[in-house]
Amino acid sequence: MITTRATYREVFAVGQFRVLFTGYTLYLGGETVKMLALSVTVYAGTGSPLLAALAYVAGFLPYALGGTFLLAYADRWPPRAVMAGYDLVRAGVAAVLAAGVLPPVAMLVLVFVTGVPGAVASAARSALLPDLLDGDRYVLGRAVFSMAAGGTQVLGFAVGGMLIAAVGPYGALWITVASCLVSAALLRFRLADRPGRGPAGGSTVGRTWRVNRELLRRPEVRALLWAQWFPPALVVGAEGVLVPYAAHVGAPGAAGWLFTAVALGMLAGDLVIGRLVAPRLRERLAGPLALLLGGPLLGFAGSPGPVVAGVLLAVSGFGVAYQLGLARRFLEVVPEANRGQAFGLALTGTMTWQGLFAAGGGALGEVVTPGQVVATAGAASVVAVAGLWRVLTPRGIG
């Protein structure tokens, strides 16, 4: 049990963490602008809530394939090469999208296919973090990464919305191209080269399947994976229809604000829970915080206006901080030799389930109002938390 509380000063004192963190913020900023521009483009071109939701999660669903066939590379290949190489792939994809030569469906297919190796790059990044930070510094480092996800999305959605208004979605996509190239250069020339931690040779697909099965056979690993996957994935089913929701309540320009509200809530939650709450209490609060994910979304049944909707989404975003209470426990139960694949499996499941539930929310939005979709997603998340309560609040913590 970690009892000594770390500080942000101690985390950022590690130079290699600063490099990894900067590359991550560049990745998030570019992806946020791309996601918003792609969703707006597809919805404007088709008028379909389902396709708009698919645009929102087009980069999520490929993790299912990457996690099934390629995750062994996260431990086999040097992490710097994996991350920098994938940034170059992302730059090429964003350039094609920005050129505006593809119809909406082809854009979705391109993002889906080239997103498959993203699971490996993200797993390599996650596995590198505990090599750079130990003890509560690792948990706080996870909080910093989560805050970057919230803070960068706040800036990304705000800038993305202004760019789309000023130069259109295709022009905004060039921001992603630039961020990918800068991130690739930073990682290549400033991040120390480390060897892969796993064995070389053999079938990558076979090893990926074998290690995934071994991890899922461990009850403690499996339970913590479920706890990380389902409560937030069901909430993303609501986020996938926020663009149609804004149009439904007569404020189509408020879509960026709704996404920003979620990110602000995430930022606040990780800041408060990560820095101001002691390690033991942080783990004890995992269950109650997880309830915040879906509970506020029940208010969308009444189709509130943009201001109230934004407040509800911000409170929901705050609940994402429940995962900080699981970080130490998950790191302790996975084998170090398979750490990259374990983190990759966790992220693969997260992205896959988020993509599926967001697509399901979009499909449901074809027959019911967007507000009803959001409320249904919230109720489902609450039910999932109730079913996972023993995992989220285990005995012996306190």
TORRO-788241 format. One record per atom (N, C-alpha, C): x, y, z; residue in three letters. Coordinates in steps of 0.02 Angstrom, whole numbers, plus 32768, in hexadecimal, padded with zeros to 4 digits. Layout:
TORRO-788241
XYZALA...
***
This chain:
TORRO-788241
802A7FC58000MET800080008000MET802C803E8000MET801F806D7FD2ILE804380AC7FD0ILE802680DB8004ILE805080F58030THR803881238063THR80568169805DTHR80908170803ATHR80B181B18033THR809681D57FF5THR807A82107FFFARG805C82357FC8ARG809282597FA0ARG809182527F5FALA80C182747F34ALA80A882BB7F23ALA80D282E27F02THR80C083257EEDTHR80CC832B7EA2THR80AB835B7E83TYR80B583677E3CTYR80FD837E7E2ETYR811A83A27E5DARG815F83B97E54ARG818E837D7E4DARG818283487E75GLU81AC830D7E71GLU81A282E87E2FGLU816482E87E17VAL815682C67DD7VAL817882EA7D9DVAL8170832C7D9APHE818C83517D62PHE81D8835D7D69PHE81F4834B7DA1ALA823D834F7DA8ALA8260831B7D7EALA823C82E87D68VAL825782B27D3EVAL825682C97CF5VAL829182D67CD9GLY829582F27C95GLY827482C67C61GLY827F82847C65GLN826182577C33GLN821582567C37GLN81FA825F7C74PHE81B282657C79PHE819982A37C55PHE81BE82DA7C5AARG81A983187C39ARG81A7830E7BEDARG81D782E97BD2VAL81D682DC7B8AVAL819A82B17B77VAL818E827C7B9DLEU815682507B8FLEU811482757B96LEU810F829F7BC8PHE80D282C57BD4PHE80C582F77B9BPHE80F9831A7B85THR80F1834A7B4FTHR80DA83277B0FTHR80F882EE7AFFGLY80E382C97AC5GLY809A82B37ACAGLY808582A17B06TYR8040828B7B11TYR801082C47B07TYR802183007B1FTHR7FF483397B17THR7FEE834C7ACDTHR802583477AA8LEU802183547A60LEU7FF583217A3DLEU7FFB82E37A52TYR7FD082AE7A36TYR7F8682BD7A44TYR7F7782CE7A83LEU7F3282DA7A96LEU7F1583177A72LEU7F3C834C7A6EGLY7F2383887A4DGLY7F12837B7A04GLY7F3F835979E1GLY7F31834A799BGLY7EF6831C7991GLY7EF182E979BBGLU7EBA82BA79B5GLU7E7782DB79C6GLU7E77830979F6THR7E39832B7A09THR7E1F835679D0THR7E4C837C79B1VAL7E3883A47978VAL7E1F8378793FVAL7E4383417932LYS7E2F831478FDLYS7DEA82F5790ALYS7DDE82DF7948MET7D9F82BF7959MET7D6582EF7950MET7D6D832D7968LEU7D37835E7962LEU7D2B83707919LEU7D61837B78F3ALA7D59838E78ADALA7D3A83557885ALA7D4F83177892LEU7D3482DE786ELEU7CEA82D3787ELEU7CD882DA78BESER7C9282D178D1SER7C65830578B1SER7C7C834478B3VAL7C55837A7894VAL7C4F83707849VAL7C85835C7829THR7C85835177E1THR7C54831A77CDTHR7C5782E277F1VAL7C2C82A977E0VAL7BE282BA77EEVAL7BD482DB7826TYR7B8E82EB7836TYR7B73831E7804TYR7B9C834F77F1ALA7B86838177C0ALA7B798361777CALA7BA1832F776BGLY7B9A8310772AGLY7B6482DB7725GLY7B5182BE775FTHR7B218287775DTHR7AE182957786THR7AE682BF77BAGLY7AAD82CA77E6GLY7A9B828F7810GLY7AC8825E7816SER7AB98220783ASER7ADA8220787FSER7AB3821A78B5PRO7AD1821478F8PRO7AFE81D778FEPRO7AEC81A078DDLEU7B14816378E0LEU7B59816F78C2LEU7B5C818C7886LEU7B9D81997867LEU7BC481CD788DLEU7BA281FE78AAALA7BC6823078D3ALA7BE6820E790FALA7BC381DF792EALA7BDE81BA7967ALA7C19818F7950ALA7C12816F7915LEU7C49814778FCLEU7C86817178EDLEU7C7B81AF78D5ALA7CB381DC78CAALA7CD581EC790BALA7CAD81F5793FTYR7CC882067981TYR7CF581CE799CTYR7CE5818F798CVAL7D0A815779A8VAL7D3181307973VAL7D3A814E7938ALA7D5D812A7903ALA7DA481177918ALA7DC1813E7945GLY7E04812D795DGLY7E0480FD7997GLY7DC980ED79B4PHE7DC480C179EDPHE7DC1807779D9PHE7D94806879ACLEU7D868022799CLEU7DC27FFB7981LEU7DF1801B795DPRO7E2B7FF47946PRO7E547FD4797EPRO7E4C7FEE79BBTYR7E717FD179F3TYR7E5E7F8879FETYR7E227F7579EAALA7E0F7F2F79F0ALA7E3C7F0379C6ALA7E4B7F197988LEU7E777EF3795DLEU7EBF7EF67974LEU7ED67F327985GLY7F1A7F39799DGLY7F277F1279DCGLY7EF77F137A09GLY7EFE7EED7A47GLY7EFA7EA27A3EGLY7EDB7E8D7A08THR7ED47E4579FBTHR7F117E2879D8THR7F2F7E5079ACPHE7F637E347982PHE7FAA7E50798DPHE7FB07E8C79A9LEU7FF17EAE79A7LEU800E7EC179EALEU7FEB7EB77A21LEU80017ED37A61LEU80457EBA7A78LEU805A7E7F7A62ALA809B7E667A78ALA80D47E957A64ALA80C97EBD7A2FTYR80FD7EEC7A1ATYR81097F227A4FTYR80D77F2F7A7AALA80E07F627AAEALA81187F4F7ADFALA81247F0E7AE8ASP815B7EF87B12ASP81997EE47AE9ASP818E7ED37AAAARG81C57EB97A81ARG81EE7EF17A62ARG81CE7F277A4CTRP81F17F5E7A2ATRP82047F957A5BTRP82387FBC7A4CPRO824B7FF67A75PRO821180297A76PRO81FE80427AB0PRO81C4806F7AB4PRO81CC80AF7A8CPRO820980CA7A89ARG821281087A64ARG820380FF7A1AARG821A80C979FDALA820D80BC79B6ALA81C380B279A8ALA81A2808F79D5VAL815A808279CDVAL813380C479CDVAL813F80EE79FFMET8118812C7A05MET8127815E79CEMET8167816979BFALA81798199798CALA816181817947ALA816881407939GLY8152812578FAGLY8107812E78EFGLY80E181227924TYR80998129791CTYR808481727912TYR80A981A07930ASP809B81E77924ASP80A281F878DAASP80D381DB78B9LEU80DB81E77871LEU80A181CA7849LEU80898190785DVAL804E8173783CVAL801381A17845VAL800881BB7882ARG7FD081E8788FARG7FD582277866ARG80118240785DALA801B827D7835ALA8005827177ECALA8017823877D1GLY80038229778CGLY7FB782227785GLY7F98820177B6VAL7F4F81F977B3VAL7F2C823D77B8VAL7F42826777E7ALA7F2382A877F0ALA7F2B82D377B1ALA7F6482CD778FALA7F6F82F37752ALA7F3D82DF771CALA7F31829E7716VAL7F00828776E5VAL7EBA82A176F6VAL7EA8829F7736LEU7E6682B8774ALEU7E628303773CLEU7E978328774BALA7E9683707742ALA7E93838476F9ALA7EAA835876CCALA7EA883677685ALA7E618368766AALA7E328348768EGLY7DEC834A767BGLY7DDC8324763BGLY7E0282F0762CVAL7DF882CA75EEVAL7DCC828C75F9VAL7DBB827D7637LEU7D9582407645LEU7D4D8250765ALEU7D1E82267646PRO7CD9822D7660PRO7CD7821876A9PRO7CA0822976CEPRO7C9D821A7716PRO7CAA81D27728PRO7C8D81A37704VAL7C95815C7715VAL7CDE8147770DVAL7CFE815D76D7ALA7D44814C76CBALA7D71816A7701ALA7D5F81A5771AMET7D8681C37750MET7D838197778FMET7D47817E779DLEU7D40815377D8LEU7D68811377D0LEU7D6780F67795VAL7D8D80B87788VAL7DD880C47791VAL7DF180FC7776LEU7E38810B777BLEU7E4D811377C4LEU7E26813977EBVAL7E3781437831VAL7E3581017857VAL7E0480D67845PHE7DFE80967867PHE7E3B806A7859PHE7E4D8062781AVAL7E8280347808VAL7EC5804A7825VAL7ED5808A781ETHR7F1680A27835THR7F1880AB7881THR7EDF80A378A2GLY7EDF80A678EBGLY7EF18065790CGLY7EF5802F78E6VAL7F027FED7903VAL7F447FEB792BVAL7F7C8005790FPRO7FBA80037937PRO7FBB80357971PRO7F87805E7977GLY7F85808D79AFGLY7F85806A79F3GLY7F69802E79F5ALA7F6980087A34ALA7FAF7FFA7A4CALA7FDC7FEB7A1DVAL80217FDB7A2FVAL8045801A7A49VAL803C80527A27ALA805D80917A3CALA804480A77A80ALA800480A27A8CSER7FE980B77ACDSER800080887B04SER800480477AF5ALA801C80187B27ALA806580257B39ALA808D80347B06ALA80D480437B13ALA80DB80817B3FALA80B180B47B33ARG80B480F07B5CARG80A080E17BA4ARG806A80BC7BAESER805380AC7BF1SER808580817C17SER80A480527BF5ALA80D580267C16ALA8115804A7C28ALA812580807C03LEU816280A57C11LEU815B80D07C50LEU811E80E57C60LEU811381137C98LEU812D80F77CDALEU811C80B97CEEPRO8137809F7D2EPRO818280937D2CPRO81A180927CF2ASP81EA80907CEFASP820980D37D01ASP81E381087CF7LEU81FC814B7D05LEU81E981647D4ALEU81B1814B7D65LEU819881637DA6LEU818881277DD3LEU8197812E7E14ASP818980F77E42ASP815A810F7E79ASP813E80DF7E9FGLY811480EE7ED9GLY80D981197EC7GLY80C981497EF3ASP809181757EE6ASP809F81A67EAEASP80DF81AE7E9CARG80EF81D87E62ARG80D181B97E23ARG80CF81767E1FTYR80B081567DE6TYR806681657DE3TYR8043815E7E1CVAL7FFB816C7E1DVAL7FEE81B57E0BVAL801781E27E26LEU800F82297E17LEU802082377DCELEU805182117DB3GLY806182187D6CGLY802682037D41GLY800381CE7D56ARG7FC681BA7D33ARG7F9281F27D37ARG7F8E82137D71ALA7F5F824B7D78ALA7F7282847D4AALA7FB282927D43VAL7FC982C77D16VAL7FB682B77CCEVAL7FBE82787CBBPHE7FAA82647C77PHE7F5F826C7C6DPHE7F38825A7CA1SER7EF082627C9CSER7EDD82AC7C99SER7EFF82D57CC0MET7EF2831C7CBEMET7F0483397C7AMET7F39831E7C5CALA7F4B83337C19ALA7F1383227BE8ALA7EF482E77BF2ALA7EBD82D47BC7ALA7E8483067BCDALA7E75831B7C0CGLY7E40834B7C15GLY7E5383917BFEGLY7E8E83A87C15GLY7EA383EC7C05GLY7EB083F67BBBGLY7ED183C57B9BTHR7EDF83CB7B54THR7E9F83C97B2BTHR7E6E83A17B42GLN7E2F83A07B1FGLN7E0A83E27B26GLN7E0F84027B61VAL7DF084437B6AVAL7E0C84737B35VAL7E4E84767B32LEU7E6E84A37B01LEU7E60848B7ABALEU7E6484497AAFGLY7E5A842F7A6CGLY7E15843C7A52GLY7DE184317A7BPHE7D9D843E7A64PHE7D9184887A59PHE7DAD84B27A86ALA7DA484FA7A7FALA7DC685127A3FALA7E0584FF7A36VAL7E2A851379FAVAL7E0C84F379BCVAL7DFA84B279C3GLY7DDC8490798AGLY7D9B84B17973GLY7D7184C479A4GLY7D3284E67993GLY7D3F8528796FGLY7D71854E7988MET7D81858F7967MET7D9E85847922MET7DC98551791CLEU7DE8854478DBLEU7DB4852D78A8LEU7D86850278BEILE7D5284EB7891ILE7D278526787AILE7D18855378A8ALA7CF1858E7896ALA7D1785BB7866ALA7D5985BF786FALA7D8185EE7848ALA7D9785D17804ALA7DAF85937804VAL7DCB857777C7VAL7DAA853677B1VAL7D77852077D5GLY7D5584E377C3GLY7D7784A577E1GLY7D55846D77E3PRO7D7284307801PRO7DB0841677DEPRO7DB3841E779CTYR7DEE84057779TYR7E2C842E778ATYR7E2384707790GLY7E5B849A77A4GLY7E72848977EBGLY7E42847C7818ALA7E53846C785DALA7E7C842B7862ALA7E7183FE7833LEU7E9483BE7836LEU7EE083C6782CLEU7EF683FD780ETRP7F3E84077806TRP7F6084117849TRP7F3A8426787CILE7F56842C78BFILE7F6E83E778D8ILE7F4783B478C9THR7F5A837078DCTHR7F9A835B78B9THR7FA0836C7879VAL7FDC835A7853VAL801A83787876VAL801583B87887ALA804E83DA78A6ALA805F83BB78EAALA802B83AD7912SER803883927955SER8058834D7951SER804583257921CYS806282E27919CYS80AC82E77908CYS80BE831478DBLEU8104831A78C6LEU812F833478FFLEU811683657925VAL813C837F795DVAL814683497992VAL8111832379A1SER811682EE79D3SER814882B979BESER814782A5797EALA817682737966ALA81BE828A796EALA81CB82C9795DALA820F82E47964ALA822582E879ADALA81F782FD79D8LEU820883027A20LEU821A82BF7A3DLEU81F1828B7A2FLEU81FE82497A4ALEU823F822C7A2ELEU8249823679EEARG8285821879CEARG82C6823679EAARG82C7827779F6PHE830682987A07PHE830E82A87A51PHE82D882A47A79ARG82DE82B67ABFARG82CF827C7AEFARG82AD82497AD9LEU829E82117B05LEU82D581DD7B00LEU82ED81C57B39ALA832281947B3AALA830B81527B1AALA833981337AF7ASP832980F37AD6ASP832E80BB7B0AASP82FA80937B0FARG82F9805A7B3CARG82E9801B7B15ARG83077FE37B27PRO82F87FA57B03PRO82B37F8B7B15PRO82997F607AEBGLY825A7F3F7AFCGLY82637F127B38GLY822D7F077B5EARG82327EE07B9BARG82207E967B8FARG81FF7E887B58GLY81E97E447B4BGLY82197E1E7B1EGLY820E7DDC7B16PRO823A7DB47AECPRO82307DC37AA3PRO82667DBF7A7CALA82637DC97A34ALA82567D867A12ALA823E7D8A79D4GLY82327D4E79AEGLY81EF7D2F79BDGLY81DD7CFE7994GLY819D7CDD799CGLY81657D04797CGLY812A7CE7797FSER80EF7D067961SER80D47D3C798ESER80CF7D797972THR80B47DB07999THR806A7DA479A9THR80447D8D7977VAL7FFD7D807982VAL7FF47D4A79B7VAL801B7D1479B1GLY80157CDE79E1GLY80267CF47A28GLY805C7D1A7A2EARG806F7D327A71ARG803A7D627A8DARG801F7D8D7A62THR7FEC7DBB7A78THR7FB07D957A95THR7F997D637A70TRP7F5F7D3C7A87TRP7F707D177AC8TRP7FAB7CFA7ACBARG7FBD7CD27B06ARG7FC17CFD7B45ARG7FE37D367B40VAL7FEB7D617B7AVAL7FA87D7F7B8EVAL7F7F7D927B5DASN7F3D7DAD7B6DASN7F147D797B94ASN7F177D3A7B7EARG7EF27D057BA0ARG7F0D7CFC7BE7ARG7F4F7CFD7BEFGLU7F6C7CF57C31GLU7F587D2D7C60GLU7F567D6A7C47LEU7F427DA27C70LEU7EF87D9D7C84LEU7ECE7D8B7C54LEU7E877D877C62LEU7E757D4C7C8FLEU7EA17D1A7C93ARG7E947CE27CC0ARG7EA07CF47D09ARG7EC57D297D15ARG7ED37D3F7D59ARG7E977D657D74ARG7E757D4B7DA7PRO7E377D6B7DBFPRO7E427DB47DD3PRO7E7A7DC37DF5GLU7E857E077E0CGLU7E917E377DD2GLU7EB27E1F7D9DVAL7EBD7E497D61VAL7E7C7E537D3DVAL7E577E1C7D33ARG7E177E207D0EARG7DE67E4F7D30ARG7DE17E4B7D72ALA7DB17E767D97ALA7DC47EBF7D8FALA7E047ECF7D95LEU7E197F147D8ELEU7E117F2E7D46LEU7E187F027D16LEU7E0B7F157CD0LEU7DC27F277CC7LEU7D967EFE7CE0TRP7D4E7F0D7CDATRP7D3E7F4F7CFBTRP7D5C7F5B7D35ALA7D4E7F997D59ALA7D677FD67D33ALA7D9D7FCE7D0CGLN7DB680057CE4GLN7D8E800E7CA4GLN7D727FD87C8ATRP7D527FDA7C49TRP7D0B7FF57C49TRP7CE07FD67C6FPHE7C987FDE7C62PHE7C78801F7C7APHE7C8580367CB7PRO7C6380747CCCPRO7C7080B07C9DPRO7CAF80BE7C8APRO7CB980F67C5DPRO7CA580E87C14PRO7CAB80A97BFFALA7C9980997BBAALA7C5080A67BADALA7C2680977BDDLEU7BDE80A27BD5LEU7BD080ED7BD1LEU7BF681167BF5VAL7BEC815E7BF3VAL7C00817A7BAEVAL7C32815D7B8FVAL7C4681747B4CVAL7C0E81687B1AVAL7BE181397B29GLY7BA681317B00GLY7B7D81707AFDGLY7B8281997B32ALA7B6081DA7B33ALA7B88820E7B0CALA7BCA820E7B14GLU7BF382407AF3GLU7BEF823B7AA7GLU7BE281FF7A8EGLY7BDE81F67A46GLY7BA482197A25GLY7B7282317A4CVAL7B3882537A2FVAL7B35829C7A45VAL7B6B82B87A5ELEU7B6982FD7A75LEU7B61832F7A3CLEU7B7D83207A02VAL7B73834D79C8VAL7B29834D79B5VAL7B08831379ACPRO7AC08314799EPRO7A98833279D8PRO7AAF83287A17TYR7A8A83437A50TYR7A89838F7A4DTYR7AC283AD7A3EALA7AC583F67A3AALA7A9584107A04ALA7A9283ED79CCALA7A6384017998ALA7A1A83F779AEALA7A0E83C279D4HIS79CA83B279EAHIS79AE83E87A19HIS79D884057A43VAL79C084397A73VAL79C6847E7A55VAL79D284837A14GLY79D284C379F2GLY7A1184EB79F9GLY7A4984CB7A0BALA7A8984EF7A13ALA7AC184C779F4ALA7AC084C079B1PRO7AF484967991PRO7B3B84AE799EPRO7B4384EE79AAGLY7B86850879B8GLY7BA084F779FCGLY7B7584D97A28ALA7B8984C97A6CALA7BAB84857A72ALA7BB284617A3CALA7BD0841E7A40ALA7C1784227A5DALA7C3E84537A48GLY7C81845A7A63GLY7C8184677AADGLY7C50848E7AC5TRP7C4A849C7B0DTRP7C3A845C7B34TRP7C0F84327B19LEU7BFD83F57B3CLEU7C3983C67B42LEU7C6083BF7B0DPHE7C9D83977B11PHE7CCE83B67B42PHE7CD383F87B41THR7D01841B7B6DTHR7CED84107BB6THR7CAC840F7BC4ALA7C9584057C09ALA7CAC83C27C24ALA7CA8838E7BFBVAL7CC0834C7C10VAL7D0A83507C21VAL7D3083707BF5ALA7D7883747C00ALA7D89839D7C3EALA7D6483D37C4BLEU7D6F83FB7C87LEU7D6283D27CC6LEU7D2D83AA7CC4GLY7D1F837F7CFDGLY7D56834D7D0AGLY7D70832E7CD4MET7DA782FF7CDBMET7DE483217CF9MET7DF3835E7CE0LEU7E2C83837CF9LEU7E2583917D44LEU7DEB83A87D58ALA7DE083B87D9EALA7DE3837A7DCAALA7DC683437DB3GLY7DC783057DDAGLY7E0C82EB7DE5GLY7E3582E97DB0ASP7E7982CF7DB8ASP7EA382FE7DE2ASP7E98833F7DDELEU7EBE836E7E07LEU7EAD83657E50LEU7E6D83627E60VAL7E58835D7EA7VAL7E6983197EC3VAL7E5582E47EA1ILE7E5F82A07EBCILE7EA8828C7EBAILE7ECA829F7E84GLY7F10828B7E7DGLY7F3F82AF7EADGLY7F3382F07EB9ARG7F6383167EE1ARG7F4C83217F29ARG7F0C832C7F34LEU7EF583407F76LEU7EDC83077FA2LEU7ED482CC7F85VAL7EBA82927FAAVAL7EF282617FB7VAL7EF8824A7FF5ALA7F2C821B8008ALA7F2281D87FE4ALA7F5981B27FD9PRO7F5481737FB3PRO7F1F81437FCCPRO7F1B8139800EARG7EE981098028ARG7EA28120801AARG7E9481608028LEU7E52817A801CLEU7E4081797FD2LEU7E7281857FA8ARG7E6781847F60ARG7E4C81407F4AARG7E68810A7F66GLU7E5180C77F54GLU7E0D80B87F71GLU7DFE80D27FACARG7DBD80C77FCBARG7D8680EC7FA6ARG7D9781237F85LEU7D65814C7F62LEU7D5681347F1BLEU7D7880FF7F05ALA7D6F80E97EBFALA7D2680DA7EAFALA7D0380B77EDBGLY7CBD80A67ECEGLY7C9080E37ECCGLY7C8F810D7F00PRO7C6481497EFDPRO7C7381767EC1PRO7CB3817E7EB0LEU7CC381A87E77LEU7CA9818A7E36LEU7CAC81487E31ALA7C9481277DF4ALA7C4A81337DEAALA7C24813A7E21LEU7BDC81487E1BLEU7BCF818C7DFBLEU7BFF81BA7E02LEU7BF781FC7DE4LEU7BF981FA7D98LEU7C1681C57D7DLEU7C1981C17D34LEU7BD481C27D14LEU7BA981987D2CGLY7B6781927D0DGLY7B2F81B77D2FGLY7B3481C07D71GLY7AFC81DF7D96GLY7AE582227D7AGLY7B1182527D6EPRO7AFA82937D55PRO7AD9828F7D10PRO7AEA825D7CE8LEU7AD082597CA5LEU7A8682487CA3LEU7A6B822F7CDCLEU7A2382217CDFLEU79FB82617CD4LEU7A19829B7CE3GLY79F682DB7CD9GLY79EA82EC7C91GLY7A0B82CA7C63PHE7A0082D77C1CPHE79BD82BD7C03PHE799A82977C2CALA7958827F7C18ALA792982BA7C0AALA793582F37C2BGLY790C832E7C1FGLY7927835C7BEAGLY795B83477BC4SER7979836F7B8FSER798A83B67BA6SER79B683BD7BD9PRO79C884007BF2PRO79ED84287BBDPRO79EE846A7BC6GLY7A1284967B9AGLY7A5D848E7BA1GLY7A8384B17B77PRO7ACC84A87B76PRO7AEE84B67BB8PRO7AD784E87BDFVAL7AF984F87C1DVAL7AF184C07C50VAL7AB384AB7C5CVAL7AA784757C8CVAL7AC684347C74VAL7AC084277C33ALA7ADF83EA7C17ALA7B2A83EA7C23ALA7B4984237C19GLY7B9184287C24GLY7BA5841A7C6CGLY7B7D84347C9CVAL7B8B84287CE2VAL7B8683DD7CF2VAL7B5283BD7CD9LEU7B4983767CE4LEU7B83834E7CC7LEU7B9983617C8CLEU7BD1833E7C6DLEU7C12834A7C92LEU7C1B83857CAEALA7C5783937CD5ALA7C5A83687D14ALA7C2283617D36VAL7C2083367D72VAL7C2F82EE7D5EVAL7C1382D87D26SER7C2282957D0ESER7C6C828D7D00SER7C8A82BE7CDFGLY7CD182BB7CD1GLY7CFC82B77D10GLY7CE682D97D46PHE7D0A82D67D85PHE7D10828E7D9EPHE7CDC82677D92GLY7CDD82227DA9GLY7D1181F67D8AGLY7D2E820A7D51VAL7D6281E27D30VAL7D9D81D87D5FVAL7DA582057D8FALA7DDE82007DBEALA7DDA81C07DE8ALA7DA4819B7DE6TYR7DA0815C7E0CTYR7DD8812C7DF7TYR7DEF81337DB8GLN7E2281057DA0GLN7E65810E7DC2GLN7E7081487DE0LEU7EAF81517E06LEU7EB181237E42LEU7E7781117E5CGLY7E7580E37E94GLY7E83809B7E81GLY7E85808E7E3FLEU7E94804A7E27LEU7EDB80447E0CLEU7EFD807C7E02ALA7F3D807C7DDFALA7F7280527E03ALA7F7B805E7E43ARG7FAD80397E69ARG7F9D7FEF7E6CARG7F5F7FDF7E76ARG7F4B7F997E7CARG7F577F747E3AARG7F487F937E02PHE7F527F717DC2PHE7F9B7F677DB3PHE7FC57F997DC1LEU800C7F927DB5LEU802A7F587DDDLEU80117F4D7E1AGLU802D7F197E46GLU80197ED37E30GLU7FE17ECA7E0EVAL7FCB7E867DFEVAL7FE17E6E7DB9VAL80007E9A7D90VAL80157E837D4EVAL80607E727D4FVAL80757E3E7D2BPRO80BC7E2D7D28PRO80E57E637D04PRO811F7E727D1EGLU81477EA87D00GLU815B7E987CB8GLU816A7E597CA9ALA817F7E467C66ALA81487E527C33ALA810A7E527C49ASN80D17E5C7C1CASN80AE7E9E7C2AASN80D17ECD7C49ARG80B17F0B7C5DARG80957F327C21ARG80BC7F357BEBGLY80A57F597BB0GLY80657F3B7B95GLY80637EF97B90GLN80277ED97B76GLN7FED7EDF7BA6GLN7FFA7EDD7BE8ALA7FC47EE57C19ALA7FA47F2A7C14ALA7FCE7F5E7C10PHE7FB37FA17C08PHE7F907FA87BC5PHE7FAD7F877B92GLY7F8E7F897B51GLY7F4B7F667B51GLY7F467F2E7B74LEU7F067F0B7B78LEU7ED27F377B9BLEU7EE77F597BD1ALA7EB97F857BF5ALA7EA17FBD7BC7ALA7ECF7FDB7BA2LEU7EBC80127B76LEU7E947FF87B3ALEU7EA67FBD7B21THR7E817FA17AE9THR7E387F957AFCTHR7E2E7F777B37GLY7DE97F6C7B4DGLY7DC47FAE7B57GLY7DE77FDF7B74THR7DC780217B7ETHR7DB1803F7B3CTHR7DDE80427B0CMET7DCE80617ACCMET7D9980397AA6MET7DA07FF67AA9THR7D707FCC7A84THR7D2A7FD37AA0THR7D237FCD7AE2TRP7CE17FD37AFFTRP7CC5801A7AF7TRP7CF0804C7AFCGLN7CD880907AF2GLN7CBF80987AAAGLN7CE4807D7A7AGLY7CCE80827A35GLY7C8D805F7A28GLY7C8680227A45LEU7C487FFD7A3ALEU7C0C801F7A5ALEU7C1580387A98PHE7BDD80587AB9PHE7BCC809B7A99PHE7BFF80C07A80ALA7BF180FE7A5EALA7BCB80F17A1CALA7BE080BC79F9ALA7BBC80A979BCALA7B74809479CDALA7B6D806F7A05GLY7B2A805C7A1AGLY7B0080977A2CGLY7B1F80CA7A4CGLY7AFA81067A5CGLY7AE5812A7A1DGLY7B10812C79EBGLY7AFD814A79ACGLY7AC48126798AGLY7AC680E3798DALA7A8F80BB796FALA7A4E80C87995ALA7A5180CA79D7LEU7A1680D979FFLEU79FB811E79EFLEU7A29814C79DFGLY7A15819079CEGLY79EE8195798DGLY79EC815F7967GLU79C4815E792AGLU797A81557939GLU796A813D7975VAL7924812E7984VAL790A815379C1VAL7936816F79ECVAL792181977A25VAL794781D87A24VAL793482067A50THR795682477A52THR799C82407A6FTHR79CA826E7A5DPRO7A0E826B7A79PRO7A0E826F7AC5PRO79E182967AE2GLY79DE829B7B2BGLY79CE82587B4BGLY79A182327B2CGLN799181F07B46GLN79CC81C07B40GLN79F481C87B0BVAL7A30819E7B03VAL7A6081AC7B3DVAL7A6C81EC7B4CVAL7A9B81FE7B81VAL7A8381E47BC4VAL7A4281EC7BD3ALA7A2781D47C12ALA7A2C81897C18ALA7A2081667BE1THR7A25811C7BE1THR7A6D81067BEETHR7A9D81297BCFALA7AE381187BDAALA7AF681237C23ALA7ADD81597C41GLY7AEC81677C87GLY7AD181317CB4GLY7A92811C7CA8ALA7A7480E87CD1ALA7A9B80A77CCBALA7AB180967C8EALA7AD780587C84ALA7B19805B7CAAALA7B3980957CABSER7B78809C7CD0SER7B6E80927D1BSER7B3880AD7D36VAL7B2980A57D7DVAL7B1F805B7D8DVAL7AFC80387D62VAL7AF17FF07D6CVAL7B337FCA7D6BVAL7B5F7FDD7D3DALA7BA07FBB7D38ALA7BC97FC67D78ALA7BC880037D92VAL7BED80127DD0VAL7BD17FE87E09VAL7B8F7FE27E0DALA7B717FBA7E42ALA7B887F717E3DALA7B8D7F577E01GLY7BA37F127DF8GLY7BED7F087E08GLY7C147F3D7E03LEU7C5D7F397E0FLEU7C707F567E53LEU7C407F617E7FTRP7C4C7F857EBDTRP7C827F637EE9TRP7C837F227EECARG7CB47EFF7F15ARG7CFA7F077EFAARG7D007F0D7EB9VAL7D427F187E9BVAL7D587F607EA8VAL7D2A7F8F7EA0LEU7D3A7FD57EA8LEU7D487FE87EF1LEU7D2A7FC57F20THR7D347FD47F67THR7D457F947F8CTHR7D7F7F777F80PRO7D917F377FA0PRO7D9E7F3E7FEAPRO7D967F09800EARG7DA77F098056ARG7DF27F0F805FARG7E057F2B8097GLY7E4C7F3180A6GLY7E6A7F728092GLY7E437F9E806FILE7E5B7FE0805EILE7E3D8012808FILE7E66803580B2GLY7E4D806780E0GLY7E7C806E811BGLY
***
